Amino acid sequence: MKVGEQMVICIPDVCIHKRSKADEFLLIACDGVFDVMDNQQAVSLVAAIADEIGEDEEARGLYYCIF
């Protein structure tokens, strides 16, 4: 079966971006997340939760580990 015909492929979708101090977070997610929401929806969700957590470093660390 050709790669384009397969439902699951082993070729990752990779983008390379330079990070800056203005970046609020780095969102790394499996394709399952993007099956149910687009890029902007995912970013908006993470940003809203990060705003709610605020500056509590322990809560942020826990959140980032489980999300």
SVG drawing of the C-alpha trace seen along z (x, -y; Angstrom):
<svg xmlns="http://www.w3.org/2000/svg" viewBox="-13 -39 28 41">
<polyline fill="none" stroke="black" stroke-width="0.4" points="0.0,0.0 1.4,-3.4 2.1,-5.9 -0.6,-8.3 -3.2,-5.5 -2.5,-4.5 -4.6,-5.8 -1.6,-5.6 1.9,-6.6 5.3,-6.7 6.3,-10.0 5.9,-12.8 4.6,-16.3 7.6,-18.4 7.8,-22.2 10.9,-24.1 10.5,-27.5 13.0,-29.6 11.9,-30.1 11.9,-33.6 11.4,-35.1 8.0,-36.3 6.8,-32.7 4.3,-31.8 4.4,-28.1 5.3,-25.2 2.4,-23.0 3.3,-19.4 0.4,-17.1 -0.5,-13.9 -2.6,-13.9 -5.6,-12.8 -5.8,-16.3 -5.8,-17.8 -8.5,-15.3 -11.0,-17.2 -9.6,-20.8 -7.6,-23.0 -4.3,-24.7 -5.9,-27.9 -8.5,-26.0 -5.6,-24.0 -3.6,-27.2 -6.6,-29.0 -7.4,-26.2 -3.9,-26.0 -3.7,-29.8 -7.0,-30.0 -5.9,-27.3 -2.5,-28.9 -4.2,-32.2 -6.4,-30.5 -3.5,-28.8 -1.6,-32.1 1.9,-32.2 1.6,-29.0 4.7,-27.2 3.8,-23.9 0.3,-23.9 1.8,-24.9 4.4,-22.1 1.7,-19.5 -0.6,-20.8 2.1,-20.7 3.0,-17.1 -0.6,-15.8 -1.9,-17.8"/>
</svg>
